[in-house]
Amino acid sequence: VDIGRAVGVPAHMHSLRRTAVGGVRVENCVPLNEITPELVGSILVRPSRALGDIPKVIVSADDIVNLGHGRAVACVAGNAPVVAAISDAEDLIALGCVENGILSPSKVFPPANQSNDATAVS
């Protein structure tokens, strides 16, 4: 409709279907009604791969610990408003920004093997 208006002719839209978002294309997706418990493990996409064009920075084990506590770390990437910090195993560690060689986390993700349950230490 906006295109028709811009070129000065009447227009209408019958339907609109999104066929891709970032690197995820509709032909690679599975309809919800076809997902079974047995299928889940083979169709899930790693969060680090689902980020599409967001720049990725591989961080060291020490940086993973620091980022996990919300601390900024040194980074060789150029300034960027959004970057994904990932491990060398492609685990998503954090999202943040890089400014003047410092990666500051804005969202930190727990490791996949870490329980979210609080446990008492005696």
CNS distance restraints for C-alpha pairs under 8 A (distance, minus, plus):
assign (resid   1 and name CA) (resid   5 and name CA) 6.22 0.50 0.50
assign (resid   1 and name CA) (resid  10 and name CA) 7.65 0.50 0.50
assign (resid   1 and name CA) (resid  11 and name CA) 5.07 0.50 0.50
assign (resid   1 and name CA) (resid  12 and name CA) 5.11 0.50 0.50
assign (resid   1 and name CA) (resid  13 and name CA) 6.35 0.50 0.50
assign (resid   2 and name CA) (resid   6 and name CA) 6.07 0.50 0.50
assign (resid   3 and name CA) (resid   7 and name CA) 6.35 0.50 0.50
assign (resid   3 and name CA) (resid  11 and name CA) 7.83 0.50 0.50
assign (resid   4 and name CA) (resid   8 and name CA) 5.99 0.50 0.50
assign (resid   4 and name CA) (resid   9 and name CA) 5.04 0.50 0.50
assign (resid   4 and name CA) (resid  10 and name CA) 5.62 0.50 0.50
assign (resid   4 and name CA) (resid  11 and name CA) 5.00 0.50 0.50
assign (resid   4 and name CA) (resid  12 and name CA) 7.93 0.50 0.50
assign (resid   5 and name CA) (resid   9 and name CA) 6.00 0.50 0.50
assign (resid   5 and name CA) (resid  10 and name CA) 6.67 0.50 0.50
assign (resid   5 and name CA) (resid  11 and name CA) 7.31 0.50 0.50
assign (resid  18 and name CA) (resid  26 and name CA) 7.98 0.50 0.50
assign (resid  19 and name CA) (resid  25 and name CA) 5.90 0.50 0.50
assign (resid  19 and name CA) (resid  26 and name CA) 5.12 0.50 0.50
assign (resid  20 and name CA) (resid  24 and name CA) 5.54 0.50 0.50
assign (resid  20 and name CA) (resid  25 and name CA) 4.29 0.50 0.50
assign (resid  20 and name CA) (resid  26 and name CA) 5.89 0.50 0.50
assign (resid  21 and name CA) (resid  25 and name CA) 6.59 0.50 0.50
assign (resid  22 and name CA) (resid  50 and name CA) 7.86 0.50 0.50
assign (resid  22 and name CA) (resid  51 and name CA) 7.43 0.50 0.50
assign (resid  22 and name CA) (resid  52 and name CA) 4.85 0.50 0.50
assign (resid  22 and name CA) (resid  53 and name CA) 6.81 0.50 0.50
assign (resid  23 and name CA) (resid  50 and name CA) 7.10 0.50 0.50
assign (resid  23 and name CA) (resid  51 and name CA) 7.99 0.50 0.50
assign (resid  23 and name CA) (resid  52 and name CA) 5.20 0.50 0.50
assign (resid  23 and name CA) (resid  53 and name CA) 7.88 0.50 0.50
assign (resid  24 and name CA) (resid  28 and name CA) 7.09 0.50 0.50
assign (resid  24 and name CA) (resid  29 and name CA) 7.83 0.50 0.50
assign (resid  24 and name CA) (resid  50 and name CA) 7.29 0.50 0.50
assign (resid  24 and name CA) (resid  52 and name CA) 7.91 0.50 0.50
assign (resid  25 and name CA) (resid  29 and name CA) 6.91 0.50 0.50
assign (resid  30 and name CA) (resid  34 and name CA) 6.65 0.50 0.50
assign (resid  30 and name CA) (resid  35 and name CA) 6.97 0.50 0.50
assign (resid  30 and name CA) (resid  43 and name CA) 7.91 0.50 0.50
assign (resid  31 and name CA) (resid  35 and name CA) 6.93 0.50 0.50
assign (resid  35 and name CA) (resid  39 and name CA) 6.14 0.50 0.50
assign (resid  35 and name CA) (resid  40 and name CA) 6.65 0.50 0.50
assign (resid  36 and name CA) (resid  40 and name CA) 6.38 0.50 0.50
assign (resid  37 and name CA) (resid  41 and name CA) 7.97 0.50 0.50
assign (resid  39 and name CA) (resid  43 and name CA) 6.52 0.50 0.50
assign (resid  40 and name CA) (resid  44 and name CA) 6.20 0.50 0.50
assign (resid  45 and name CA) (resid  49 and name CA) 6.66 0.50 0.50
assign (resid  45 and name CA) (resid  50 and name CA) 6.42 0.50 0.50
assign (resid  46 and name CA) (resid  50 and name CA) 6.37 0.50 0.50
assign (resid  46 and name CA) (resid  90 and name CA) 7.97 0.50 0.50
assign (resid  46 and name CA) (resid  91 and name CA) 7.58 0.50 0.50
assign (resid  47 and name CA) (resid  51 and name CA) 6.63 0.50 0.50
assign (resid  47 and name CA) (resid  91 and name CA) 7.49 0.50 0.50
assign (resid  47 and name CA) (resid  92 and name CA) 6.20 0.50 0.50
assign (resid  48 and name CA) (resid  84 and name CA) 7.54 0.50 0.50
assign (resid  48 and name CA) (resid  86 and name CA) 6.96 0.50 0.50
assign (resid  48 and name CA) (resid  90 and name CA) 6.22 0.50 0.50
assign (resid  48 and name CA) (resid  91 and name CA) 6.30 0.50 0.50
assign (resid  48 and name CA) (resid  92 and name CA) 5.12 0.50 0.50
assign (resid  54 and name CA) (resid  82 and name CA) 6.83 0.50 0.50
assign (resid  54 and name CA) (resid  83 and name CA) 5.94 0.50 0.50
assign (resid  54 and name CA) (resid  84 and name CA) 6.71 0.50 0.50
assign (resid  55 and name CA) (resid  82 and name CA) 7.32 0.50 0.50
assign (resid  55 and name CA) (resid  83 and name CA) 5.03 0.50 0.50
assign (resid  55 and name CA) (resid  84 and name CA) 6.22 0.50 0.50
assign (resid  56 and name CA) (resid  83 and name CA) 5.65 0.50 0.50
assign (resid  56 and name CA) (resid  84 and name CA) 4.68 0.50 0.50
assign (resid  56 and name CA) (resid  85 and name CA) 5.92 0.50 0.50
assign (resid  56 and name CA) (resid  86 and name CA) 6.72 0.50 0.50
assign (resid  57 and name CA) (resid  77 and name CA) 7.22 0.50 0.50
assign (resid  57 and name CA) (resid  83 and name CA) 7.00 0.50 0.50
assign (resid  57 and name CA) (resid  84 and name CA) 6.14 0.50 0.50
assign (resid  57 and name CA) (resid  85 and name CA) 4.95 0.50 0.50
assign (resid  57 and name CA) (resid  86 and name CA) 6.06 0.50 0.50
assign (resid  58 and name CA) (resid  85 and name CA) 5.89 0.50 0.50
assign (resid  58 and name CA) (resid  86 and name CA) 4.92 0.50 0.50
assign (resid  58 and name CA) (resid  87 and name CA) 5.40 0.50 0.50
assign (resid  58 and name CA) (resid  88 and name CA) 5.96 0.50 0.50
assign (resid  59 and name CA) (resid  63 and name CA) 5.78 0.50 0.50
assign (resid  59 and name CA) (resid  64 and name CA) 6.48 0.50 0.50
assign (resid  59 and name CA) (resid  85 and name CA) 6.22 0.50 0.50
assign (resid  59 and name CA) (resid  86 and name CA) 6.05 0.50 0.50
assign (resid  59 and name CA) (resid  87 and name CA) 5.57 0.50 0.50
assign (resid  59 and name CA) (resid  88 and name CA) 7.24 0.50 0.50
assign (resid  60 and name CA) (resid  64 and name CA) 6.19 0.50 0.50
assign (resid  60 and name CA) (resid  87 and name CA) 6.92 0.50 0.50
assign (resid  60 and name CA) (resid  88 and name CA) 7.86 0.50 0.50
assign (resid  61 and name CA) (resid  65 and name CA) 6.54 0.50 0.50
assign (resid  61 and name CA) (resid  87 and name CA) 7.69 0.50 0.50
assign (resid  62 and name CA) (resid  66 and name CA) 6.39 0.50 0.50
assign (resid  63 and name CA) (resid  67 and name CA) 5.88 0.50 0.50
assign (resid  63 and name CA) (resid  73 and name CA) 6.28 0.50 0.50
assign (resid  64 and name CA) (resid  68 and name CA) 5.91 0.50 0.50
assign (resid  64 and name CA) (resid  87 and name CA) 7.50 0.50 0.50
assign (resid  64 and name CA) (resid  93 and name CA) 6.69 0.50 0.50
assign (resid  65 and name CA) (resid  69 and name CA) 6.55 0.50 0.50
assign (resid  66 and name CA) (resid  70 and name CA) 6.49 0.50 0.50
assign (resid  66 and name CA) (resid  71 and name CA) 5.15 0.50 0.50
assign (resid  66 and name CA) (resid  72 and name CA) 7.07 0.50 0.50
assign (resid  66 and name CA) (resid  73 and name CA) 7.10 0.50 0.50
assign (resid  67 and name CA) (resid  71 and name CA) 5.07 0.50 0.50
assign (resid  67 and name CA) (resid  72 and name CA) 6.33 0.50 0.50
assign (resid  67 and name CA) (resid  73 and name CA) 7.11 0.50 0.50
assign (resid  67 and name CA) (resid  93 and name CA) 7.48 0.50 0.50
assign (resid  67 and name CA) (resid  94 and name CA) 6.98 0.50 0.50
assign (resid  67 and name CA) (resid 105 and name CA) 6.48 0.50 0.50
assign (resid  67 and name CA) (resid 108 and name CA) 6.98 0.50 0.50
assign (resid  68 and name CA) (resid  93 and name CA) 7.36 0.50 0.50
assign (resid  68 and name CA) (resid  94 and name CA) 7.75 0.50 0.50
assign (resid  68 and name CA) (resid 108 and name CA) 6.06 0.50 0.50
assign (resid  68 and name CA) (resid 109 and name CA) 7.37 0.50 0.50
assign (resid  68 and name CA) (resid 110 and name CA) 7.25 0.50 0.50
assign (resid  70 and name CA) (resid 104 and name CA) 7.93 0.50 0.50
assign (resid  70 and name CA) (resid 105 and name CA) 6.14 0.50 0.50
assign (resid  70 and name CA) (resid 106 and name CA) 7.84 0.50 0.50
assign (resid  70 and name CA) (resid 108 and name CA) 7.06 0.50 0.50
assign (resid  71 and name CA) (resid 104 and name CA) 6.98 0.50 0.50
assign (resid  71 and name CA) (resid 105 and name CA) 7.07 0.50 0.50
assign (resid  72 and name CA) (resid 102 and name CA) 6.47 0.50 0.50
assign (resid  72 and name CA) (resid 103 and name CA) 5.46 0.50 0.50
assign (resid  72 and name CA) (resid 104 and name CA) 4.42 0.50 0.50
assign (resid  72 and name CA) (resid 105 and name CA) 6.32 0.50 0.50
assign (resid  73 and name CA) (resid 102 and name CA) 5.69 0.50 0.50
assign (resid  73 and name CA) (resid 103 and name CA) 5.31 0.50 0.50
assign (resid  73 and name CA) (resid 104 and name CA) 6.78 0.50 0.50
assign (resid  74 and name CA) (resid 101 and name CA) 5.77 0.50 0.50
assign (resid  74 and name CA) (resid 102 and name CA) 4.68 0.50 0.50
assign (resid  74 and name CA) (resid 103 and name CA) 6.08 0.50 0.50
assign (resid  75 and name CA) (resid  98 and name CA) 7.31 0.50 0.50
assign (resid  75 and name CA) (resid 101 and name CA) 4.94 0.50 0.50
assign (resid  75 and name CA) (resid 102 and name CA) 5.34 0.50 0.50
assign (resid  75 and name CA) (resid 103 and name CA) 5.73 0.50 0.50
assign (resid  76 and name CA) (resid 101 and name CA) 5.79 0.50 0.50
assign (resid  77 and name CA) (resid  98 and name CA) 7.15 0.50 0.50
assign (resid  77 and name CA) (resid 101 and name CA) 6.70 0.50 0.50
assign (resid  78 and name CA) (resid  98 and name CA) 6.84 0.50 0.50
assign (resid  78 and name CA) (resid  99 and name CA) 7.34 0.50 0.50
assign (resid  78 and name CA) (resid 100 and name CA) 7.44 0.50 0.50
assign (resid  78 and name CA) (resid 101 and name CA) 6.80 0.50 0.50
assign (resid  79 and name CA) (resid  97 and name CA) 7.54 0.50 0.50
assign (resid  79 and name CA) (resid  98 and name CA) 4.87 0.50 0.50
assign (resid  79 and name CA) (resid  99 and name CA) 4.70 0.50 0.50
assign (resid  79 and name CA) (resid 100 and name CA) 6.32 0.50 0.50
assign (resid  79 and name CA) (resid 101 and name CA) 7.17 0.50 0.50
assign (resid  80 and name CA) (resid  97 and name CA) 5.72 0.50 0.50
assign (resid  80 and name CA) (resid  98 and name CA) 5.10 0.50 0.50
assign (resid  80 and name CA) (resid  99 and name CA) 6.72 0.50 0.50
assign (resid  81 and name CA) (resid  96 and name CA) 7.46 0.50 0.50
assign (resid  81 and name CA) (resid  97 and name CA) 4.75 0.50 0.50
assign (resid  81 and name CA) (resid  98 and name CA) 6.48 0.50 0.50
assign (resid  81 and name CA) (resid  99 and name CA) 7.98 0.50 0.50
assign (resid  82 and name CA) (resid  95 and name CA) 6.77 0.50 0.50
assign (resid  82 and name CA) (resid  96 and name CA) 5.45 0.50 0.50
assign (resid  82 and name CA) (resid  97 and name CA) 4.70 0.50 0.50
assign (resid  82 and name CA) (resid  98 and name CA) 7.29 0.50 0.50
assign (resid  83 and name CA) (resid  95 and name CA) 5.72 0.50 0.50
assign (resid  83 and name CA) (resid  96 and name CA) 5.46 0.50 0.50
assign (resid  83 and name CA) (resid  97 and name CA) 5.67 0.50 0.50
assign (resid  83 and name CA) (resid  98 and name CA) 7.13 0.50 0.50
assign (resid  84 and name CA) (resid  92 and name CA) 7.04 0.50 0.50
assign (resid  84 and name CA) (resid  93 and name CA) 7.51 0.50 0.50
assign (resid  84 and name CA) (resid  94 and name CA) 5.91 0.50 0.50
assign (resid  84 and name CA) (resid  95 and name CA) 4.62 0.50 0.50
assign (resid  84 and name CA) (resid  96 and name CA) 6.59 0.50 0.50
assign (resid  85 and name CA) (resid  92 and name CA) 6.32 0.50 0.50
assign (resid  85 and name CA) (resid  93 and name CA) 5.44 0.50 0.50
assign (resid  85 and name CA) (resid  94 and name CA) 5.11 0.50 0.50
assign (resid  85 and name CA) (resid  95 and name CA) 6.10 0.50 0.50
assign (resid  85 and name CA) (resid  96 and name CA) 7.65 0.50 0.50
assign (resid  86 and name CA) (resid  90 and name CA) 5.48 0.50 0.50
assign (resid  86 and name CA) (resid  91 and name CA) 5.36 0.50 0.50
assign (resid  86 and name CA) (resid  92 and name CA) 4.65 0.50 0.50
assign (resid  86 and name CA) (resid  93 and name CA) 5.21 0.50 0.50
assign (resid  86 and name CA) (resid  94 and name CA) 7.13 0.50 0.50
assign (resid  87 and name CA) (resid  91 and name CA) 5.21 0.50 0.50
assign (resid  87 and name CA) (resid  92 and name CA) 6.76 0.50 0.50
assign (resid  87 and name CA) (resid  93 and name CA) 6.78 0.50 0.50
assign (resid  91 and name CA) (resid 111 and name CA) 7.60 0.50 0.50
assign (resid  91 and name CA) (resid 112 and name CA) 7.92 0.50 0.50
assign (resid  92 and name CA) (resid 109 and name CA) 6.85 0.50 0.50
assign (resid  93 and name CA) (resid 108 and name CA) 6.09 0.50 0.50
assign (resid  93 and name CA) (resid 109 and name CA) 5.36 0.50 0.50
assign (resid  93 and name CA) (resid 110 and name CA) 7.14 0.50 0.50
assign (resid  93 and name CA) (resid 111 and name CA) 7.17 0.50 0.50
assign (resid  94 and name CA) (resid 105 and name CA) 6.10 0.50 0.50
assign (resid  94 and name CA) (resid 106 and name CA) 7.38 0.50 0.50
assign (resid  94 and name CA) (resid 107 and name CA) 5.53 0.50 0.50
assign (resid  94 and name CA) (resid 108 and name CA) 4.25 0.50 0.50
assign (resid  94 and name CA) (resid 109 and name CA) 5.68 0.50 0.50
assign (resid  95 and name CA) (resid 105 and name CA) 5.71 0.50 0.50
assign (resid  95 and name CA) (resid 106 and name CA) 5.87 0.50 0.50
assign (resid  95 and name CA) (resid 107 and name CA) 5.20 0.50 0.50
assign (resid  95 and name CA) (resid 108 and name CA) 6.51 0.50 0.50
assign (resid  96 and name CA) (resid 103 and name CA) 6.48 0.50 0.50
assign (resid  96 and name CA) (resid 104 and name CA) 5.38 0.50 0.50
assign (resid  96 and name CA) (resid 105 and name CA) 4.07 0.50 0.50
assign (resid  96 and name CA) (resid 106 and name CA) 4.77 0.50 0.50
assign (resid  96 and name CA) (resid 107 and name CA) 6.61 0.50 0.50
assign (resid  97 and name CA) (resid 103 and name CA) 5.63 0.50 0.50
assign (resid  97 and name CA) (resid 104 and name CA) 5.53 0.50 0.50
assign (resid  97 and name CA) (resid 105 and name CA) 6.67 0.50 0.50
assign (resid  97 and name CA) (resid 106 and name CA) 7.54 0.50 0.50
assign (resid  98 and name CA) (resid 102 and name CA) 5.35 0.50 0.50
assign (resid  98 and name CA) (resid 103 and name CA) 4.40 0.50 0.50
assign (resid  98 and name CA) (resid 104 and name CA) 6.38 0.50 0.50
assign (resid  99 and name CA) (resid 103 and name CA) 6.73 0.50 0.50
assign (resid 110 and name CA) (resid 114 and name CA) 6.48 0.50 0.50
